[in-house]
């Protein structure tokens, strides 16, 4: 089966086409861009399909990073996948951005710590363990402070590979011989990891696909604050 993977959760927009039977990536494309992902992701998808010699009708399912990450980027990616799945009459699946990051580094045998920048001193995080072929979560996906995460990793006493857009700053701030950092090509979000993770997830209908932010969007926070102020008055 051919899986089309899309990731627009961060500054890098990426797409990949993965053949699950041969375990070969037929095409991949990634662009670190300041442009809105809506401008680049669909042309990117059409290009990798054409370059691979396949047709849209050959796609068996579509996998997309559905959070955490950039609110706007996630909505763009999920909306694009919904449209594709509806148009092709196929199912799709939402993949945790953190799991996708871990799967980018699936060949690493040991603990993998996905760290994505959130607001202030907070990071999105999940700790995984890989046997070189599959990854399993050791923690829940969570919003946690950098200090708390550093303390937890120190208490674990195990070597850990850091990945994600927050990995570089975390590695520098909490330098430890127990930490290694993923190489640049596997450090940031990428559709290849989304494909690998999506291959083992249950596909759903496009109307069931949702974004998972892990924290409330600013509009929701502002509304709650206004409501609390009204009640207190």
Secondary structure by P-SEA (a helix, b strand, c coil): cbbbbbbcccccccccccccccccccbbbbbbccccccccaaaaaaaaaaaaccccccccbbbbbcccccaaaaaaaaaaaaaaaaaacbbbbbbcaaaaaaaaacccccbbbbbbbccccccbbbbbbbcccccccccccccccaaaaaaaaaaacbbbbbbccaaaaaaaacccccccccccccccccaaaaaaaaccbbbbccccbbbbcccccaaaaaaaaaaaaaaac
